[in-house]
Amino acid sequence: MKSDNIYIRKFKTEDAEQVSKLIITVFDEQVSKKLPARAKKFFSDGNTHNKIISLNQSGEMFVADLFGKIIGVVAGRDNNLITRLFVYKKFQGKGIAKNLMGRIESLYKRRGADAIHVRSALNAVDFYISTGYKKVTRVIHKKDGLVYQPMIKRIR
Ligand SMILES: CC(C)(COP(=O)(O)OP(=O)(O)OC[C@H]1O[C@@H](n2cnc3c(N)ncnc32)[C@H](O)[C@@H]1OP(=O)(O)O)[C@@H](O)C(=O)NCCC(=O)NCCS
């Protein structure tokens, strides 16, 4: 696979099925293992085809497209908060997440953000550190079973 064939573009409604599948598959494989079963159900219910369309309408979403196959996604809202970042395992380590983050961070910077916030899954903390983020507080455990590390990157 040549990484030049991957391009980052805005989400289109017809991507919703592929994006839902990508997010749920990668979450199950890499994030949910140490979480209670209710967290997995809560997360799947929050990332159906229809929820992905609403997520795009209430914020911004970019995808990594390889000949029509969606292999990565980033979503954000409020012009400063990243809410989803997923890349298929097979395509990880090629700079795709870094490119997706760069795209949404520069959009939010143009819109006036001073900093970007993320609620990082514990397995992704080192990725965010390597792209300039810092831990804000201790790890947060939510009632729905999800666990995250609040992180921030100042961009001006
Ligand atoms: C976290 C994730 C999105 C990273 O995607 P990726 O496309 O592999 O990341 P990149 O290739 O752009 O990596 C960028 C840099 O981060 C580093 N990096 C990536 N994943 C890392 C990890 N788990 N630990 C440490 N460093 C990591 C890379 O080595 C690279 O460093 P470099 O620029 O010095 O070479 C991907 O591993 C993933 O989908 N994980 C499961 C889902 C998840 O946890 N999402 C986050 C939810 S908040």
PDBQT file of the ligand as one rigid body, heavy atoms in Angstrom, charges set to zero:
ROOT
HETATM    1  C1  LIG A 201      -4.382   6.013  18.439  1.00  0.00    +0.000 C 
HETATM    2  C2  LIG A 201      -4.495   5.782  16.928  1.00  0.00    +0.000 C 
HETATM    3  C3  LIG A 201      -5.637   6.608  16.374  1.00  0.00    +0.000 C 
HETATM    4  C4  LIG A 201      -3.158   6.210  16.283  1.00  0.00    +0.000 C 
HETATM    5  O1  LIG A 201      -3.274   6.019  14.866  1.00  0.00    +0.000 OA
HETATM    6  P1  LIG A 201      -2.021   5.873  13.879  1.00  0.00    +0.000 P 
HETATM    7  O2  LIG A 201      -2.499   6.202  12.506  1.00  0.00    +0.000 OA
HETATM    8  O3  LIG A 201      -1.383   4.576  14.077  1.00  0.00    +0.000 OA
HETATM    9  O4  LIG A 201      -1.043   7.006  14.424  1.00  0.00    +0.000 OA
HETATM   10  P2  LIG A 201       0.150   7.684  13.570  1.00  0.00    +0.000 P 
HETATM   11  O5  LIG A 201       0.728   6.652  12.657  1.00  0.00    +0.000 OA
HETATM   12  O6  LIG A 201      -0.339   8.946  12.971  1.00  0.00    +0.000 OA
HETATM   13  O7  LIG A 201       1.188   8.014  14.716  1.00  0.00    +0.000 OA
HETATM   14  C5  LIG A 201       1.702   9.309  14.929  1.00  0.00    +0.000 C 
HETATM   15  C6  LIG A 201       2.798   9.227  15.946  1.00  0.00    +0.000 C 
HETATM   16  O8  LIG A 201       2.299   8.663  17.172  1.00  0.00    +0.000 OA
HETATM   17  C7  LIG A 201       3.034   7.495  17.512  1.00  0.00    +0.000 C 
HETATM   18  N1  LIG A 201       2.065   6.525  18.038  1.00  0.00    +0.000 N 
HETATM   19  C8  LIG A 201       0.973   6.043  17.421  1.00  0.00    +0.000 A 
HETATM   20  N2  LIG A 201       0.305   5.194  18.237  1.00  0.00    +0.000 NA
HETATM   21  C9  LIG A 201       1.023   5.146  19.370  1.00  0.00    +0.000 A 
HETATM   22  C10 LIG A 201       0.874   4.471  20.583  1.00  0.00    +0.000 A 
HETATM   23  N3  LIG A 201      -0.178   3.663  20.833  1.00  0.00    +0.000 N 
HETATM   24  N4  LIG A 201       1.831   4.645  21.526  1.00  0.00    +0.000 NA
HETATM   25  C11 LIG A 201       2.878   5.463  21.309  1.00  0.00    +0.000 A 
HETATM   26  N5  LIG A 201       3.068   6.154  20.187  1.00  0.00    +0.000 NA
HETATM   27  C12 LIG A 201       2.161   5.993  19.231  1.00  0.00    +0.000 A 
HETATM   28  C13 LIG A 201       3.654   7.015  16.221  1.00  0.00    +0.000 C 
HETATM   29  O9  LIG A 201       4.831   6.274  16.473  1.00  0.00    +0.000 OA
HETATM   30  C14 LIG A 201       3.928   8.308  15.509  1.00  0.00    +0.000 C 
HETATM   31  O10 LIG A 201       5.137   8.884  15.981  1.00  0.00    +0.000 OA
HETATM   32  P3  LIG A 201       6.148   9.603  14.931  1.00  0.00    +0.000 P 
HETATM   33  O11 LIG A 201       5.372  10.747  14.326  1.00  0.00    +0.000 OA
HETATM   34  O12 LIG A 201       7.260  10.026  15.823  1.00  0.00    +0.000 OA
HETATM   35  O13 LIG A 201       6.496   8.548  13.948  1.00  0.00    +0.000 OA
HETATM   36  C15 LIG A 201      -4.711   4.280  16.597  1.00  0.00    +0.000 C 
HETATM   37  O14 LIG A 201      -3.723   3.528  17.253  1.00  0.00    +0.000 OA
HETATM   38  C16 LIG A 201      -6.078   3.762  17.011  1.00  0.00    +0.000 C 
HETATM   39  O15 LIG A 201      -7.046   3.828  16.242  1.00  0.00    +0.000 OA
HETATM   40  N6  LIG A 201      -6.150   3.200  18.230  1.00  0.00    +0.000 N 
HETATM   41  C17 LIG A 201      -7.376   2.589  18.744  1.00  0.00    +0.000 C 
HETATM   42  C18 LIG A 201      -8.496   3.587  18.908  1.00  0.00    +0.000 C 
HETATM   43  C19 LIG A 201      -8.191   4.656  19.898  1.00  0.00    +0.000 C 
HETATM   44  O16 LIG A 201      -7.682   4.420  20.978  1.00  0.00    +0.000 OA
HETATM   45  N7  LIG A 201      -8.521   5.892  19.537  1.00  0.00    +0.000 N 
HETATM   46  C20 LIG A 201      -8.356   7.040  20.369  1.00  0.00    +0.000 C 
HETATM   47  C21 LIG A 201      -9.651   7.319  21.045  1.00  0.00    +0.000 C 
HETATM   48  S1  LIG A 201      -9.519   8.823  21.997  1.00  0.00    +0.000 SA
ENDROOT
TORSDOF 0
